[in-house]
Amino acid sequence: MSDLNDLKMLLESRYPIVVIETWEELRALDLIRRLGMLEGRPVFAWNAVDGLRRLELEQSPSQKHTIEPDAMLGQIRATNEPGIYALCDLHPYLDGEPKPIRLIKEIALHHERLHHTLVLVSHEFTIPPELRRYCTRFNLSMPDEKQLEHIVQDEARRFKKERGERVRADRASLERLVRNLRGLSVEDARKLARGAIIHDGAITEEDLPEVNKAKFALMEMDGVLSYEYDTDSFANVGGLQGLKDWLGKREGAFQDGQGQAIDSPRGVMLVGVQGGGKSLAAKSVAGLWGLPLLRLDMGAIYNKFFGESERNVREALAMAETMSPCVLWIDEIEKGIAVGDNDGGTSRRVLGTLLTWMAENRSKVFMVATANDIERLPPELIRKGRLDEIFFVDLPSCEVRKDIFCIHLNKRGQQTNAFDLSRLAQCSDGFTGAEIEQAVVAGLYSAGAANQPLDQALLEAELAATVPLSVTMAESLGRLRQWCQGRAVSAGG
């Protein structure tokens, strides 16, 4: 009833044109039909196949002579009886076509006399400048968690009726599935719930990644925002014990809102040298908390048209809210919002959009920003209150380097007991995790070329042949360590 009342208020406010952007055309038409019956006004629907037809009368014949938009709009303009007209997919006929636009404007200009209301229904609608002052937008509401749970239960009952088997599910998995369906329309939520059930007759934690992939695909935000399909578990991140402990203490408050007096965590900044494990740690936050991971590409948001870059950011952040609960990973954030005036102020406007969202966001979106050059970031972004904490990811210690060698050797099918890990850790002093991984990869290539198994000598030779970033960028690393002293918390604990 909320949608019906809200739409009724718009009509009572005497807006001549209402725009509804939705994929749920049938639901929108049913809402308009019920409103017409409530108001006692005739309701017509139009599309380019059938022309005009009465919507509230069953088996009403189509008026084929109104298939062309000009003929349809001309007939509405000439009709004296007040009516509501739901026009479906009219947008292609308004792209640079002056006559349909003028006819709509004529209907709007004479609204006080004719009392016609045009409801423009489409999946996407850009309002022509000539019509903007006569239009208002209306959004169909999305189902809440109670309605989503009913949808999942309906699909479970349908499965039992069709297959003769009850759907297996525990309460925790059901609640996680319902949370992950938030932000979807009724029909889209029904499709994804059916997909989670149909293949094995059960609702389990294993269904959630596929549900999130399908949900993101429905949102159509590829390019600016991408869905990271593989989130590494924290078992695959060497060290970073301080960050792991910090996240462990806050998972309950973020996921379940434990304690009404506890604020939900907002996010963290990870600062460190390239290849130090910041990106892997960002991915692993999602893996640790069992949440979908979205990656915002700061380079892809920039558009040559004025205002488009900010719109891209707003749409990406709105998408993240729709996907909540989720982790939003902004990699190398300094490349997108570094302080400077060389881009006509675009980066400052993008920064303003991001800061406003960070201040006002109340959805379950945990932001993980990574940066290599903290000095290029504006101070208003990194102050406390915007983010919960800044973590410094330093070069791995000797013990952590042993763990990293163990992880990457095991990952590639090598027996770690055949290697002297302590010796390898000593030989790799000053190496990042990425450089250690590449040494293992290079050693395997050398072993393959020599037609022999990978051994200690080959790995030590690869390490000796590598000049780590800590040497080539020693001055930059020194400045970064000096900046982080007293300003950031060690991610290593």
C-alpha positions in Angstrom: 0.0 0.0 0.0 3.0 2.3 0.5 3.7 2.6 -3.2 0.0 3.2 -4.0 -0.2 6.0 -1.4 3.0 7.6 -2.6 2.0 7.6 -6.2 -1.5 8.9 -5.2 0.2 11.8 -3.5 2.1 12.7 -6.6 -1.0 12.8 -8.7 -2.8 14.9 -6.0 0.2 17.3 -6.2 -0.8 17.8 -9.9 2.4 16.7 -11.6 1.4 16.3 -15.2 4.2 13.8 -16.0 5.5 11.0 -13.7 8.6 9.0 -14.7 9.1 5.4 -13.4 12.4 3.7 -14.2 12.0 0.0 -13.6 12.5 -3.4 -15.1 9.2 -4.5 -13.4 6.9 -3.1 -16.0 4.0 -5.4 -15.1 4.2 -4.4 -11.5 4.2 -0.7 -12.4 1.2 -1.2 -14.7 -0.7 -3.0 -12.0 0.0 -0.2 -9.5 -1.2 2.4 -12.0 -4.3 0.3 -12.7 -5.2 0.1 -9.0 -4.6 3.9 -8.6 -6.9 4.6 -11.5 -9.6 2.5 -9.9 -9.1 4.2 -6.6 -9.3 7.7 -8.2 -12.2 6.8 -10.4 -10.3 7.8 -13.6 -9.9 5.8 -16.8 -6.4 4.2 -17.2 -4.8 3.6 -20.5 -1.6 1.7 -21.4 0.4 2.3 -24.5 3.2 0.5 -26.3 4.6 0.5 -29.8 3.1 -2.9 -30.6 -0.5 -2.6 -29.3 -1.1 1.1 -29.2 -3.5 2.5 -26.6 -5.8 0.1 -24.6 -7.9 0.4 -21.5 -5.9 -1.0 -18.6 -8.5 -1.5 -16.0 -11.0 -3.3 -18.3 -10.3 -7.0 -19.0 -9.8 -7.9 -22.6 -10.1 -4.3 -23.7 -9.3 -4.0 -27.5 -6.2 -2.2 -28.6 -6.5 1.0 -30.6 -4.2 0.1 -33.5 -4.5 3.5 -35.0 -2.5 4.9 -32.0 0.6 2.7 -32.5 2.6 5.7 -33.7 3.6 8.0 -30.8 2.5 11.1 -32.7 -1.0 9.7 -33.2 -1.2 8.5 -29.6 -0.1 11.8 -28.1 -2.4 13.7 -30.4 -5.4 11.7 -29.4 -4.6 12.2 -25.7 -4.2 16.0 -26.3 -7.6 16.0 -28.0 -9.4 14.0 -25.3 -11.4 16.1 -22.8 -12.1 13.3 -20.3 -9.4 13.2 -17.6 -7.3 10.1 -17.7 -4.1 8.4 -16.6 -1.9 7.2 -19.4 0.9 4.7 -18.8 3.3 5.0 -21.8 5.7 2.1 -21.9 9.1 2.4 -23.6 8.5 5.8 -25.2 12.1 6.9 -24.6 13.4 6.0 -28.1 10.9 8.3 -29.7 12.0 11.3 -27.7 15.7 11.2 -28.7 15.9 14.4 -30.8 12.4 14.1 -32.2 10.7 17.5 -31.7 7.1 16.6 -32.5 6.5 14.0 -29.7 8.3 16.2 -27.2 6.1 19.2 -28.2 2.9 17.1 -27.9 3.9 16.0 -24.4 4.7 19.5 -23.4 1.2 20.7 -24.8 -0.5 18.0 -22.6 1.6 19.2 -19.6 0.9 22.9 -20.3 -2.9 22.2 -20.3 -2.9 19.9 -17.3 -5.1 22.3 -15.3 -7.8 22.1 -18.0 -7.4 18.5 -19.2 -6.3 16.8 -16.0 -4.4 14.2 -17.9 -1.5 12.4 -16.1 1.2 10.8 -18.3 3.2 8.0 -16.5 6.3 7.2 -18.5 7.5 3.7 -17.8 10.8 2.4 -19.0 13.9 0.6 -17.8 15.9 3.8 -18.3 14.6 7.3 -19.1 16.5 10.5 -19.7 14.1 13.4 -19.5 14.4 15.9 -22.4 15.3 19.4 -21.1 12.0 20.8 -22.5 10.0 18.6 -20.2 12.1 18.6 -16.9 10.0 21.3 -15.2 6.8 19.3 -15.7 8.2 15.9 -14.5 8.7 14.1 -11.2 10.3 10.7 -10.7 8.8 7.8 -8.8 10.6 4.6 -7.7 9.0 1.4 -6.9 9.9 0.2 -3.5 12.1 -2.9 -3.0 10.9 -5.8 -0.8 12.1 -5.7 2.8 13.7 -8.6 4.6 10.4 -10.0 5.8 9.0 -10.0 2.3 12.3 -11.5 1.0 12.0 -14.3 3.5 8.5 -15.0 2.3 9.8 -15.1 -1.3 12.4 -17.7 -0.3 9.9 -19.8 1.6 7.5 -19.6 -1.4 10.2 -21.0 -3.7 11.0 -23.7 -1.1 7.3 -24.7 -1.1 7.3 -24.7 -4.9 10.4 -27.0 -5.0 8.7 -29.4 -2.6 5.6 -29.5 -4.7 7.5 -30.1 -7.9 10.2 -32.5 -6.5 8.5 -34.1 -3.5 11.4 -33.1 -1.3 11.8 -30.6 1.5 14.4 -27.9 1.0 17.3 -28.4 3.5 18.3 -25.2 5.3 19.4 -23.9 8.7 18.3 -20.6 10.1 21.8 -18.9 9.8 22.1 -19.8 6.0 18.5 -18.6 5.4 19.2 -15.3 7.1 22.4 -14.8 5.1 20.6 -15.5 1.8 17.8 -13.1 2.7 20.3 -10.3 3.5 22.1 -10.9 0.3 18.9 -10.5 -1.7 18.3 -7.0 -0.4 18.1 -4.3 -3.0 16.5 -6.6 -5.7 13.1 -6.4 -7.1 10.5 -9.1 -6.3 11.0 -11.0 -9.5 14.8 -10.8 -9.4 14.9 -11.9 -5.8 12.6 -14.8 -6.7 14.9 -15.9 -9.6 18.0 -15.9 -7.4 16.3 -17.7 -4.5 15.1 -20.3 -7.0 18.6 -20.7 -8.4 20.0 -21.2 -4.9 17.6 -24.0 -4.2 17.1 -25.8 -7.5 20.5 -27.5 -8.0 20.7 -29.4 -4.7 17.5 -28.7 -2.8 19.3 -26.9 0.0 20.2 -23.4 1.2 23.8 -23.4 2.3 26.7 -21.0 2.8 28.1 -22.3 -0.5 25.2 -20.8 -2.4 26.0 -17.2 -1.4 28.9 -16.5 -3.7 26.8 -17.5 -6.7 23.9 -15.5 -5.5 26.1 -12.4 -5.2 27.6 -12.9 -8.7 24.1 -13.2 -10.2 22.9 -10.1 -8.2 25.9 -8.0 -9.4 25.3 -9.1 -13.0 21.7 -7.8 -12.7 23.1 -4.4 -11.6 25.1 -3.8 -14.9 27.9 -1.7 -13.4 30.9 -3.4 -15.1 33.9 -1.2 -15.8 33.6 1.3 -12.9 32.7 -1.3 -10.3 33.7 -5.0 -10.6 32.8 -8.0 -8.6 35.8 -10.0 -7.3 34.9 -13.6 -7.6 37.7 -15.1 -5.6 38.3 -13.7 -2.1 41.3 -15.2 -0.5 40.9 -16.5 3.0 43.1 -14.9 5.6 45.0 -18.2 5.8 46.7 -17.1 2.5 48.0 -13.9 3.9 51.3 -14.1 5.8 51.5 -11.9 8.9 49.2 -8.9 9.3 48.2 -10.2 12.7 47.3 -6.8 14.0 44.9 -6.2 11.2 43.4 -9.7 11.6 42.8 -9.1 15.4 41.3 -5.7 14.7 38.8 -7.1 12.1 38.0 -10.1 14.4 36.8 -7.7 17.2 34.6 -5.8 14.8 33.0 -8.5 12.7 30.0 -9.0 15.1 29.3 -5.3 15.2 29.3 -5.0 11.4 27.5 -8.2 10.5 24.8 -8.3 13.2 24.8 -4.9 14.9 25.8 -6.4 18.2 25.1 -3.8 20.9 23.0 -0.8 20.1 25.6 1.5 21.6 28.3 0.2 19.3 28.8 2.1 16.0 29.1 -0.1 12.9 32.7 0.0 11.6 33.1 2.1 8.5 36.4 1.1 6.9 40.2 1.2 7.0 43.1 2.5 5.0 46.0 0.2 4.2 49.3 2.0 3.4 52.5 0.4 2.4 55.0 -0.4 -0.4 53.8 -2.0 -3.7 53.6 -5.7 -3.5 53.5 -5.7 0.3 50.2 -7.5 0.5 47.7 -4.7 0.8 45.5 -5.8 -2.1 45.5 -9.4 -0.9 44.6 -8.2 2.6 41.7 -6.2 1.2 40.4 -9.3 -0.6 40.8 -11.3 2.5 38.6 -9.0 4.6 35.7 -10.1 2.5 36.8 -13.7 2.8 37.1 -13.5 6.5 33.7 -11.9 7.0 32.0 -14.0 4.2 30.9 -10.9 2.3 30.9 -10.1 -1.4 33.8 -7.9 -2.5 33.4 -5.0 -5.0 36.4 -3.2 -6.5 36.0 0.4 -7.5 38.4 1.3 -10.3 39.3 4.9 -9.8 40.8 5.2 -13.3 37.5 4.1 -14.9 35.3 6.7 -13.3 36.8 9.6 -15.2 34.7 10.8 -18.1 35.5 13.7 -20.5 32.0 15.1 -20.1 31.5 17.6 -17.2 29.8 16.0 -14.2 30.0 12.4 -15.6 32.9 11.4 -13.3 31.0 12.4 -10.2 27.9 10.6 -11.5 29.9 7.5 -12.0 31.1 7.6 -8.4 27.6 8.2 -7.1 26.2 5.3 -9.1 29.1 3.0 -8.0 28.5 3.9 -4.3 24.7 3.4 -4.7 25.5 0.0 -6.2 27.6 -0.9 -3.2 24.7 0.1 -0.9 22.4 -2.1 -3.0 24.9 -5.0 -2.6 25.2 -4.5 1.1 26.4 -6.1 3.3 29.6 -6.0 1.3 33.2 -4.9 1.3 34.1 -2.0 -1.1 37.7 -2.1 -2.1 39.3 1.1 -3.6 42.7 0.1 -4.8 45.4 2.8 -5.1 43.0 5.5 -4.1 45.5 8.3 -4.5 45.5 7.9 -8.3 41.9 9.0 -8.4 41.6 11.8 -5.8 45.1 13.1 -5.3 45.2 16.8 -4.6 45.8 18.9 -7.7 44.2 21.3 -10.1 45.5 19.9 -13.4 42.2 18.2 -14.3 39.9 21.2 -14.1 38.8 20.3 -10.6 37.4 16.9 -11.4 39.4 15.1 -8.8 38.2 17.6 -6.1 34.6 17.1 -7.1 35.1 13.3 -7.1 36.7 13.6 -3.6 33.7 15.7 -2.4 31.3 13.1 -3.6 33.2 10.4 -1.9 33.5 12.3 1.4 29.8 13.1 1.4 29.0 9.5 1.1 31.4 8.4 3.8 29.9 10.9 6.2 26.3 10.0 5.4 26.5 6.3 4.6 24.6 4.1 7.1 24.4 1.0 5.0 26.5 -2.2 5.7 29.3 -1.2 3.3 32.8 -1.6 4.7 35.4 0.4 2.8 39.0 -0.8 2.4 41.2 1.7 0.7 44.8 0.9 -0.3 47.4 3.5 -1.0 51.1 3.5 -1.9 51.7 7.2 -1.6 49.9 8.6 1.4 51.4 12.1 1.0 49.3 12.6 -2.2 46.0 12.1 -0.3 44.1 15.1 1.0 44.0 15.3 4.9 40.2 15.4 5.0 40.1 11.9 3.7 42.4 10.2 6.1 41.3 12.0 9.3 39.6 9.9 12.0 35.9 9.8 11.6 36.0 9.2 7.8 37.8 5.9 8.3 38.2 3.9 11.5 41.9 3.3 11.2 45.0 3.6 9.1 47.2 0.5 9.0 50.8 0.5 7.8 51.8 -2.7 5.9 55.5 -2.9 6.3 57.9 -5.3 4.8 57.4 -8.8 6.2 59.5 -9.9 9.1 61.8 -13.0 9.0 59.1 -15.2 10.5 56.4 -13.9 8.2 58.7 -14.5 5.2 58.9 -18.2 6.2 55.1 -18.3 6.2 54.9 -16.7 2.8 57.4 -19.2 1.3 55.4 -22.0 2.9 52.1 -20.6 1.4 53.4 -20.2 -2.2 55.4 -23.5 -2.2 52.3 -25.4 -1.0 50.1 -23.6 -3.5 52.3 -24.9 -6.3 52.4 -28.5 -5.1 55.9 -28.4 -3.5 56.9 -30.3 -0.4 58.0 -27.6 2.1 59.9 -30.0 4.2 62.4 -30.4 1.3 63.4 -26.7 1.7 65.3 -24.8 4.4 62.6 -22.2 5.0 64.7 -20.4 7.7 67.6 -20.0 5.2 65.2 -18.8 2.5 63.7 -16.2 4.9 67.2 -14.9 5.6 68.1 -14.7 1.9 65.0 -12.7 1.2 65.5 -9.9 3.7 63.9 -6.8 2.4 61.6 -8.6 0.0 57.9 -8.0 -0.3 55.4 -10.9 -0.4 54.9 -10.4 -4.1 58.7 -10.6 -4.7 58.9 -13.8 -2.7 56.1 -15.3 -4.8 57.8 -14.3 -8.0 61.0 -15.9 -6.8 59.2 -19.2 -6.3 57.6 -18.8 -9.8 60.9 -18.0 -11.4 62.5 -21.0 -9.7 59.9 -23.3 -11.1 60.6 -21.9 -14.6 64.3 -22.5 -14.1 63.7 -26.0 -12.8 61.5 -26.8 -15.8 64.1 -25.5 -18.2 66.7 -27.7 -16.6 64.4 -30.7 -16.5 64.9 -31.0 -12.7 62.7 -30.5 -9.6 62.7 -27.2 -7.8 65.3 -27.2 -5.0 66.9 -25.0 -2.4 69.8 -23.9 -4.7 67.5 -22.7 -7.5 65.4 -20.7 -5.1 68.5 -19.1 -3.5 69.8 -18.2 -6.9 66.6 -16.5 -7.9 66.6 -14.5 -4.7 70.2 -13.4 -5.2 69.4 -12.3 -8.8 66.5 -10.1 -7.6 66.9 -6.5 -6.5 64.0 -5.8 -4.2 61.9 -2.6 -4.1 63.2 -1.9 -0.6 66.6 -1.2 -2.3 65.6 0.5 -5.5 63.0 2.7 -3.6 64.8 3.0 -0.3 64.3 6.7 0.0 60.5 6.5 -0.7 60.2 3.6 1.8 62.0 5.7 4.4 59.7 8.6 4.0 56.7 6.4 4.2 57.8 4.8 7.4 58.5 8.2 8.9 55.1 9.5 7.9 53.3 6.4 9.4 55.2 6.7 12.7 52.6 7.9 15.2 49.9 8.3 12.5 49.2 4.7 11.6 48.9 1.3 13.3 51.2 -1.5 12.4 49.2 -4.2 10.5 51.7 -6.7 11.7 50.7 -6.2 15.3 
